Amino acid sequence: MKKLLLAATLFVAMQVNAQIKTPQASLKAEVEQAVGLTNVSVDYFRPAKKGRLVFGDLVPYGKMWRTGANQNTVIEIDTDIEINGEKLPAGKYSLFTLPKAESWDVIIYKTTDNWGLPQKWNDSDVVVKTSVKPETLTKDVEYFTIDVTPQNNEQGTIDISWEKTIVHIPFKVPTHKIAMESINSNINENSKAADYYAAGVYLFTTKTDVKKALDYVNKSIDMQNGEAPFYMLRQKSLIQAANGDKKGAVETAKKSLEASEKAGNEDYVKMNRNSILEWSRS
């Protein structure tokens, strides 16, 4: 008995003091991506293909899949979003899928502390359920991969790929709503030149209100004490042209050209020269 206790003690001591490091079978991964004004992050584990047939075998068709390995694949968003028209409030969720040959069911689930699938599935914890079509890749993806891809400031996709299969989960973000709320609540008599400029450029580039965009950019330039930078003058000329004032746009572009030449910025020199030529012909 004493020998057994001694052997057990020595084994535990060896385990505690072990220095050997070996790689995990499934690699831990984190993805963080801003889409517009929304931050999207995904924490997951990446199993390897290792010569195996994945979909239809290792991952059976028609059965719920943890979508990764080990603990839940967790998606976190800091604003409300929409997935295929269904609202997903800001928060942290687990991702499950049900792969099929012709389509995948995608399930966003409330609890995130499961090892694999929940021991007891609760339909009331399903926040979003949608269907997407798989696509075929030309090359094998060895390690299970999840990416977040912005399409523009208002939408993106969560991309799941492994073996020769990829699925794209489309989502929309409330960028314009957040930006307009920020402009309307923060532009006031105490605003700084940078605030007016950012608001003006946003209203112009999104074609929300080009007249108010010009007011805001003018306000920003007025606050520069005659030292407005070339890029600010460039934006003013573009907004003037959008408002139909080509003559004013040419005069402002000439000022931007002079300032950009002094700054040695050849890109702005070229853009201003091209615009002056274009607007002078109009």
LODO-188557 format. One record per residue (C-alpha): residue number from 1; residue in one letter; x, y, z. Coordinates in pm, 1 decimal. Example, Ala and Ser with C-alpha at 12.3 -4.5 7.8 and 13.67 -1.06 7.14 Angstrom:
LODO-188557
@i=1&aa=a&px=1230.0&py=-450.0&pz=780.0
@i=2&aa=s&px=1367.0&py=-106.0&pz=714.0
end
This chain:
LODO-188557
@i=1&aa=m&px=0.0&py=0.0&pz=0.0
@i=2&aa=k&px=284.3&py=239.0&pz=93.8
@i=3&aa=k&px=451.9&py=165.0&pz=-240.0
@i=4&aa=l&px=129.2&py=240.8&pz=-422.8
@i=5&aa=l&px=86.9&py=570.8&pz=-234.2
@i=6&aa=l&px=446.2&py=662.9&pz=-307.0
@i=7&aa=a&px=404.9&py=583.2&pz=-676.3
@i=8&aa=a&px=87.4&py=788.9&pz=-694.3
@i=9&aa=t&px=256.0&py=1081.5&pz=-519.6
@i=10&aa=l&px=550.6&py=1068.2&pz=-758.9
@i=11&aa=f&px=315.4&py=1056.3&pz=-1060.4
@i=12&aa=v&px=121.5&py=1363.3&pz=-941.0
@i=13&aa=a&px=449.1&py=1546.4&pz=-876.8
@i=14&aa=m&px=566.0&py=1465.2&pz=-1227.4
@i=15&aa=q&px=242.2&py=1595.2&pz=-1377.0
@i=16&aa=v&px=260.6&py=1921.9&pz=-1180.9
@i=17&aa=n&px=625.6&py=1979.5&pz=-1278.6
@i=18&aa=a&px=596.1&py=1863.9&pz=-1639.8
@i=19&aa=q&px=766.2&py=2097.0&pz=-1889.7
@i=20&aa=i&px=673.4&py=1919.0&pz=-2210.3
@i=21&aa=k&px=456.3&py=2124.1&pz=-2447.4
@i=22&aa=t&px=256.3&py=1964.3&pz=-2726.6
@i=23&aa=p&px=12.5&py=2124.5&pz=-2973.4
@i=24&aa=q&px=-361.8&py=2092.9&pz=-2934.2
@i=25&aa=a&px=-543.3&py=1871.3&pz=-3180.0
@i=26&aa=s&px=-770.2&py=2168.7&pz=-3259.1
@i=27&aa=l&px=-613.1&py=2512.5&pz=-3263.4
@i=28&aa=k&px=-767.2&py=2802.5&pz=-3070.6
@i=29&aa=a&px=-853.1&py=3100.3&pz=-3290.3
@i=30&aa=e&px=-998.8&py=3449.0&pz=-3248.2
@i=31&aa=v&px=-1132.0&py=3674.9&pz=-3523.0
@i=32&aa=e&px=-1208.1&py=4044.0&pz=-3466.4
@i=33&aa=q&px=-1345.8&py=4266.2&pz=-3739.7
@i=34&aa=a&px=-1520.5&py=4603.7&pz=-3752.6
@i=35&aa=v&px=-1802.5&py=4630.1&pz=-4006.1
@i=36&aa=g&px=-1907.8&py=4993.0&pz=-4026.8
@i=37&aa=l&px=-1947.7&py=5092.9&pz=-3661.7
@i=38&aa=t&px=-2013.2&py=4738.4&pz=-3536.2
@i=39&aa=n&px=-1744.0&py=4517.5&pz=-3385.2
@i=40&aa=v&px=-1781.2&py=4146.0&pz=-3459.4
@i=41&aa=s&px=-1565.7&py=3883.5&pz=-3288.9
@i=42&aa=v&px=-1558.8&py=3503.8&pz=-3315.5
@i=43&aa=d&px=-1379.4&py=3268.3&pz=-3073.4
@i=44&aa=y&px=-1353.7&py=2908.2&pz=-3190.8
@i=45&aa=f&px=-1139.6&py=2597.8&pz=-3225.3
@i=46&aa=r&px=-999.0&py=2479.0&pz=-3559.9
@i=47&aa=p&px=-993.0&py=2102.3&pz=-3618.5
@i=48&aa=a&px=-775.0&py=1975.7&pz=-3904.9
@i=49&aa=k&px=-890.6&py=1766.0&pz=-4198.7
@i=50&aa=k&px=-596.0&py=1519.3&pz=-4174.3
@i=51&aa=g&px=-686.4&py=1335.9&pz=-4493.3
@i=52&aa=r&px=-1038.5&py=1260.6&pz=-4374.7
@i=53&aa=l&px=-1363.7&py=1308.5&pz=-4564.8
@i=54&aa=v&px=-1531.6&py=1590.7&pz=-4373.8
@i=55&aa=f&px=-1883.8&py=1677.1&pz=-4488.5
@i=56&aa=g&px=-2112.0&py=1378.5&pz=-4513.8
@i=57&aa=d&px=-1877.5&py=1167.1&pz=-4301.2
@i=58&aa=l&px=-1678.2&py=1329.5&pz=-4018.4
@i=59&aa=v&px=-1950.3&py=1595.2&pz=-4008.7
@i=60&aa=p&px=-2266.0&py=1400.4&pz=-4100.2
@i=61&aa=y&px=-2534.8&py=1561.2&pz=-4312.9
@i=62&aa=g&px=-2863.4&py=1625.6&pz=-4136.3
@i=63&aa=k&px=-2718.9&py=1636.2&pz=-3783.1
@i=64&aa=m&px=-2656.2&py=1934.8&pz=-3560.4
@i=65&aa=w&px=-2288.5&py=2032.5&pz=-3550.9
@i=66&aa=r&px=-2097.3&py=2234.0&pz=-3291.5
@i=67&aa=t&px=-1936.1&py=2414.8&pz=-3589.4
@i=68&aa=g&px=-1576.9&py=2373.5&pz=-3480.1
@i=69&aa=a&px=-1435.3&py=2170.4&pz=-3193.1
@i=70&aa=n&px=-1425.0&py=2164.4&pz=-2813.4
@i=71&aa=q&px=-1617.7&py=2450.9&pz=-2647.6
@i=72&aa=n&px=-1884.9&py=2647.1&pz=-2827.1
@i=73&aa=t&px=-1795.5&py=2867.2&pz=-3119.4
@i=74&aa=v&px=-1888.7&py=3208.0&pz=-2977.3
@i=75&aa=i&px=-1993.5&py=3515.5&pz=-3172.6
@i=76&aa=e&px=-2000.0&py=3854.7&pz=-2999.3
@i=77&aa=i&px=-2143.7&py=4178.5&pz=-3142.3
@i=78&aa=d&px=-2159.2&py=4522.6&pz=-2979.2
@i=79&aa=t&px=-2463.6&py=4652.5&pz=-3172.0
@i=80&aa=d&px=-2786.7&py=4496.5&pz=-3290.0
@i=81&aa=i&px=-2754.0&py=4335.8&pz=-3634.0
@i=82&aa=e&px=-2978.4&py=4153.7&pz=-3880.6
@i=83&aa=i&px=-2912.4&py=3806.5&pz=-4019.7
@i=84&aa=n&px=-3126.2&py=3737.2&pz=-4327.2
@i=85&aa=g&px=-3383.1&py=3985.7&pz=-4197.2
@i=86&aa=e&px=-3392.3&py=3846.3&pz=-3841.7
@i=87&aa=k&px=-3282.0&py=4077.4&pz=-3560.4
@i=88&aa=l&px=-2992.0&py=3967.4&pz=-3340.0
@i=89&aa=p&px=-2949.7&py=4197.8&pz=-3037.5
@i=90&aa=a&px=-2603.4&py=4303.2&pz=-2922.9
@i=91&aa=g&px=-2449.0&py=4032.0&pz=-2706.5
@i=92&aa=k&px=-2264.3&py=3700.1&pz=-2702.2
@i=93&aa=y&px=-2399.2&py=3384.6&pz=-2866.7
@i=94&aa=s&px=-2297.6&py=3034.0&pz=-2967.8
@i=95&aa=l&px=-2307.1&py=2923.3&pz=-3330.1
@i=96&aa=f&px=-2444.0&py=2587.9&pz=-3441.3
@i=97&aa=t&px=-2513.0&py=2456.0&pz=-3788.2
@i=98&aa=l&px=-2696.8&py=2169.5&pz=-3947.7
@i=99&aa=p&px=-2510.0&py=2093.7&pz=-4271.4
@i=100&aa=k&px=-2691.9&py=1933.3&pz=-4563.5
@i=101&aa=a&px=-2576.6&py=1869.3&pz=-4917.3
@i=102&aa=e&px=-2788.9&py=2147.4&pz=-5068.5
@i=103&aa=s&px=-2824.6&py=2388.5&pz=-4776.3
@i=104&aa=w&px=-2709.5&py=2458.3&pz=-4421.8
@i=105&aa=d&px=-2926.8&py=2561.3&pz=-4130.5
@i=106&aa=v&px=-2753.3&py=2824.9&pz=-3917.6
@i=107&aa=i&px=-2859.5&py=2857.4&pz=-3552.9
@i=108&aa=i&px=-2760.5&py=3142.0&pz=-3320.1
@i=109&aa=y&px=-2810.6&py=3019.1&pz=-2962.6
@i=110&aa=k&px=-2823.0&py=3200.8&pz=-2628.1
@i=111&aa=t&px=-2604.0&py=2983.8&pz=-2403.3
@i=112&aa=t&px=-2229.3&py=2981.2&pz=-2471.6
@i=113&aa=d&px=-2085.8&py=2760.7&pz=-2194.6
@i=114&aa=n&px=-2139.5&py=2419.3&pz=-2352.6
@i=115&aa=w&px=-1878.8&py=2163.2&pz=-2451.9
@i=116&aa=g&px=-2000.3&py=2097.5&pz=-2801.8
@i=117&aa=l&px=-2379.6&py=2076.2&pz=-2826.0
@i=118&aa=p&px=-2596.4&py=2162.7&pz=-2522.7
@i=119&aa=q&px=-2681.7&py=1857.2&pz=-2314.0
@i=120&aa=k&px=-3044.0&py=1965.7&pz=-2334.2
@i=121&aa=w&px=-3147.3&py=2157.9&pz=-2643.8
@i=122&aa=n&px=-3394.4&py=2437.3&pz=-2570.6
@i=123&aa=d&px=-3581.4&py=2586.6&pz=-2866.1
@i=124&aa=s&px=-3653.5&py=2899.6&pz=-2663.2
@i=125&aa=d&px=-3277.3&py=2970.0&pz=-2660.6
@i=126&aa=v&px=-3266.9&py=2988.5&pz=-3040.3
@i=127&aa=v&px=-3239.3&py=3359.1&pz=-3123.1
@i=128&aa=v&px=-3194.5&py=3331.9&pz=-3499.5
@i=129&aa=k&px=-3236.4&py=3039.5&pz=-3738.1
@i=130&aa=t&px=-3174.7&py=3079.8&pz=-4108.0
@i=131&aa=s&px=-3067.5&py=2881.6&pz=-4412.1
@i=132&aa=v&px=-2771.5&py=2940.3&pz=-4645.4
@i=133&aa=k&px=-2641.4&py=2755.2&pz=-4950.0
@i=134&aa=p&px=-2294.5&py=2597.8&pz=-4949.6
@i=135&aa=e&px=-2047.8&py=2672.7&pz=-5228.4
@i=136&aa=t&px=-1765.8&py=2457.9&pz=-5362.3
@i=137&aa=l&px=-1404.8&py=2573.7&pz=-5338.5
@i=138&aa=t&px=-1134.9&py=2482.3&pz=-5589.7
@i=139&aa=k&px=-877.1&py=2400.8&pz=-5320.8
@i=140&aa=d&px=-892.9&py=2213.9&pz=-4991.8
@i=141&aa=v&px=-901.1&py=2410.5&pz=-4665.6
@i=142&aa=e&px=-702.0&py=2196.0&pz=-4420.1
@i=143&aa=y&px=-803.3&py=2371.5&pz=-4097.6
@i=144&aa=f&px=-1163.5&py=2462.2&pz=-4023.2
@i=145&aa=t&px=-1182.9&py=2840.3&pz=-4070.4
@i=146&aa=i&px=-1423.2&py=3119.7&pz=-3977.8
@i=147&aa=d&px=-1375.8&py=3471.2&pz=-4117.1
@i=148&aa=v&px=-1573.9&py=3793.3&pz=-4088.3
@i=149&aa=t&px=-1575.6&py=3983.5&pz=-4418.6
@i=150&aa=p&px=-1706.1&py=4341.5&pz=-4456.5
@i=151&aa=q&px=-1894.0&py=4399.6&pz=-4782.2
@i=152&aa=n&px=-1939.8&py=4771.4&pz=-4716.4
@i=153&aa=n&px=-2025.6&py=4992.6&pz=-4417.5
@i=154&aa=e&px=-2374.2&py=4842.1&pz=-4390.6
@i=155&aa=q&px=-2324.1&py=4468.3&pz=-4438.8
@i=156&aa=g&px=-2085.6&py=4177.1&pz=-4416.1
@i=157&aa=t&px=-2065.5&py=3799.6&pz=-4403.4
@i=158&aa=i&px=-1952.8&py=3535.7&pz=-4156.8
@i=159&aa=d&px=-1768.6&py=3283.2&pz=-4372.6
@i=160&aa=i&px=-1727.3&py=2918.7&pz=-4271.2
@i=161&aa=s&px=-1489.3&py=2707.1&pz=-4477.8
@i=162&aa=w&px=-1342.8&py=2358.3&pz=-4451.7
@i=163&aa=e&px=-1242.4&py=2091.8&pz=-4699.2
@i=164&aa=k&px=-1383.0&py=2221.3&pz=-5032.5
@i=165&aa=t&px=-1696.6&py=2378.6&pz=-4882.9
@i=166&aa=i&px=-1768.5&py=2739.5&pz=-4786.4
@i=167&aa=v&px=-2088.1&py=2902.8&pz=-4661.0
@i=168&aa=h&px=-2152.3&py=3273.9&pz=-4624.3
@i=169&aa=i&px=-2385.3&py=3398.3&pz=-4349.5
@i=170&aa=p&px=-2494.6&py=3750.6&pz=-4452.3
@i=171&aa=f&px=-2565.7&py=4017.9&pz=-4192.8
@i=172&aa=k&px=-2653.2&py=4386.5&pz=-4186.5
@i=173&aa=v&px=-2529.9&py=4646.2&pz=-3937.4
@i=174&aa=p&px=-2698.9&py=4976.6&pz=-3838.3
@i=175&aa=t&px=-2408.1&py=5202.1&pz=-3941.1
@i=176&aa=h&px=-2613.7&py=5483.8&pz=-4091.6
@i=177&aa=k&px=-2854.3&py=5491.7&pz=-3797.7
@i=178&aa=i&px=-2567.5&py=5509.4&pz=-3545.3
@i=179&aa=a&px=-2378.5&py=5770.7&pz=-3747.1
@i=180&aa=m&px=-2682.1&py=5998.1&pz=-3785.8
@i=181&aa=e&px=-2769.3&py=5967.7&pz=-3417.2
@i=182&aa=s&px=-2410.2&py=6064.5&pz=-3337.0
@i=183&aa=i&px=-2416.4&py=6365.1&pz=-3571.8
@i=184&aa=n&px=-2756.7&py=6488.7&pz=-3454.5
@i=185&aa=s&px=-2672.6&py=6457.6&pz=-3086.0
@i=186&aa=n&px=-2313.9&py=6584.9&pz=-3093.1
@i=187&aa=i&px=-2302.0&py=6869.6&pz=-3345.4
@i=188&aa=n&px=-2356.3&py=7191.5&pz=-3150.4
@i=189&aa=e&px=-2193.8&py=7526.9&pz=-3074.3
@i=190&aa=n&px=-1918.1&py=7349.2&pz=-2880.9
@i=191&aa=s&px=-1821.5&py=7113.1&pz=-3163.1
@i=192&aa=k&px=-1463.5&py=7111.1&pz=-3288.7
@i=193&aa=a&px=-1347.6&py=7157.9&pz=-3646.8
@i=194&aa=a&px=-1278.7&py=6784.3&pz=-3679.3
@i=195&aa=d&px=-1637.9&py=6705.3&pz=-3575.6
@i=196&aa=y&px=-1787.2&py=6937.0&pz=-3836.5
@i=197&aa=y&px=-1555.6&py=6796.9&pz=-4100.7
@i=198&aa=a&px=-1633.9&py=6432.4&pz=-4019.5
@i=199&aa=a&px=-2008.3&py=6504.7&pz=-4018.3
@i=200&aa=g&px=-1989.4&py=6692.7&pz=-4348.4
@i=201&aa=v&px=-1788.3&py=6424.4&pz=-4524.6
@i=202&aa=y&px=-2026.4&py=6153.4&pz=-4401.8
@i=203&aa=l&px=-2336.9&py=6340.0&pz=-4519.8
@i=204&aa=f&px=-2170.2&py=6392.7&pz=-4857.3
@i=205&aa=t&px=-2027.3&py=6044.9&pz=-4916.7
@i=206&aa=t&px=-2354.5&py=5877.5&pz=-4819.2
@i=207&aa=k&px=-2555.1&py=6130.6&pz=-5025.7
@i=208&aa=t&px=-2766.6&py=6199.3&pz=-4719.0
@i=209&aa=d&px=-2768.5&py=6581.1&pz=-4736.3
@i=210&aa=v&px=-2513.2&py=6753.6&pz=-4962.8
@i=211&aa=k&px=-2631.5&py=7103.3&pz=-4866.0
@i=212&aa=k&px=-2583.4&py=7045.2&pz=-4494.6
@i=213&aa=a&px=-2255.6&py=6868.6&pz=-4578.3
@i=214&aa=l&px=-2129.5&py=7193.1&pz=-4734.2
@i=215&aa=d&px=-2241.7&py=7393.8&pz=-4429.6
@i=216&aa=y&px=-2050.3&py=7162.8&pz=-4195.3
@i=217&aa=v&px=-1731.7&py=7156.3&pz=-4404.9
@i=218&aa=n&px=-1742.7&py=7535.9&pz=-4441.4
@i=219&aa=k&px=-1775.6&py=7564.2&pz=-4064.8
@i=220&aa=s&px=-1474.0&py=7338.6&pz=-4020.2
@i=221&aa=i&px=-1267.8&py=7541.9&pz=-4267.8
@i=222&aa=d&px=-1367.9&py=7869.0&pz=-4101.5
@i=223&aa=m&px=-1228.6&py=7731.7&pz=-3775.6
@i=224&aa=q&px=-886.6&py=7669.4&pz=-3937.1
@i=225&aa=n&px=-791.2&py=8042.0&pz=-3930.3
@i=226&aa=g&px=-699.9&py=8045.2&pz=-4297.0
@i=227&aa=e&px=-483.0&py=7732.8&pz=-4272.4
@i=228&aa=a&px=-724.1&py=7468.3&pz=-4400.3
@i=229&aa=p&px=-532.4&py=7157.7&pz=-4516.6
@i=230&aa=f&px=-542.3&py=7047.0&pz=-4879.9
@i=231&aa=y&px=-757.5&py=6739.7&pz=-4810.2
@i=232&aa=m&px=-1024.5&py=6952.8&pz=-4643.5
@i=233&aa=l&px=-1030.7&py=7194.9&pz=-4936.2
@i=234&aa=r&px=-1050.4&py=6897.0&pz=-5170.3
@i=235&aa=q&px=-1361.4&py=6767.3&pz=-4996.1
@i=236&aa=k&px=-1520.6&py=7112.1&pz=-5008.7
@i=237&aa=s&px=-1463.7&py=7131.2&pz=-5385.6
@i=238&aa=l&px=-1627.7&py=6790.7&pz=-5433.8
@i=239&aa=i&px=-1927.7&py=6892.3&pz=-5223.3
@i=240&aa=q&px=-1960.1&py=7222.6&pz=-5413.2
@i=241&aa=a&px=-1963.3&py=7029.2&pz=-5740.5
@i=242&aa=a&px=-2228.8&py=6793.9&pz=-5601.3
@i=243&aa=n&px=-2438.9&py=7099.5&pz=-5515.9
@i=244&aa=g&px=-2409.0&py=7221.4&pz=-5875.3
@i=245&aa=d&px=-2159.5&py=7501.1&pz=-5804.1
@i=246&aa=k&px=-1888.1&py=7404.5&pz=-6055.6
@i=247&aa=k&px=-1738.8&py=7757.5&pz=-6062.0
@i=248&aa=g&px=-1696.8&py=7759.4&pz=-5683.8
@i=249&aa=a&px=-1564.3&py=7404.0&pz=-5697.5
@i=250&aa=v&px=-1291.0&py=7507.5&pz=-5942.6
@i=251&aa=e&px=-1181.0&py=7797.5&pz=-5720.0
@i=252&aa=t&px=-1163.4&py=7573.6&pz=-5412.9
@i=253&aa=a&px=-982.2&py=7301.7&pz=-5608.5
@i=254&aa=k&px=-718.8&py=7556.6&pz=-5711.6
@i=255&aa=k&px=-658.0&py=7634.9&pz=-5345.1
@i=256&aa=s&px=-635.4&py=7262.7&pz=-5267.0
@i=257&aa=l&px=-395.0&py=7218.6&pz=-5560.3
@i=258&aa=e&px=-165.7&py=7491.7&pz=-5429.8
@i=259&aa=a&px=-172.1&py=7348.0&pz=-5077.9
@i=260&aa=s&px=-113.4&py=6992.2&pz=-5198.1
@i=261&aa=e&px=182.8&py=7105.8&pz=-5410.9
@i=262&aa=k&px=335.9&py=7269.9&pz=-5104.6
@i=263&aa=a&px=277.0&py=6951.7&pz=-4905.5
@i=264&aa=g&px=430.1&py=6739.6&pz=-5181.1
@i=265&aa=n&px=123.0&py=6516.4&pz=-5209.0
@i=266&aa=e&px=123.3&py=6405.9&pz=-5572.6
@i=267&aa=d&px=-201.8&py=6211.4&pz=-5544.7
@i=268&aa=y&px=-396.3&py=6521.8&pz=-5446.6
@i=269&aa=v&px=-211.6&py=6730.2&pz=-5704.7
@i=270&aa=k&px=-328.5&py=6492.1&pz=-5977.3
@i=271&aa=m&px=-686.6&py=6468.6&pz=-5845.6
@i=272&aa=n&px=-720.7&py=6845.8&pz=-5821.2
@i=273&aa=r&px=-582.1&py=6904.5&pz=-6169.8
@i=274&aa=n&px=-819.0&py=6648.1&pz=-6317.5
@i=275&aa=s&px=-1118.1&py=6797.6&pz=-6137.0
@i=276&aa=i&px=-1031.2&py=7153.3&pz=-6238.1
@i=277&aa=l&px=-1012.9&py=7042.3&pz=-6601.8
@i=278&aa=e&px=-1341.4&py=6851.8&pz=-6575.8
@i=279&aa=w&px=-1539.6&py=7121.7&pz=-6397.0
@i=280&aa=s&px=-1403.0&py=7401.6&pz=-6617.5
@i=281&aa=r&px=-1554.7&py=7226.7&pz=-6918.5
@i=282&aa=s&px=-1898.8&py=7201.1&pz=-6758.7
end
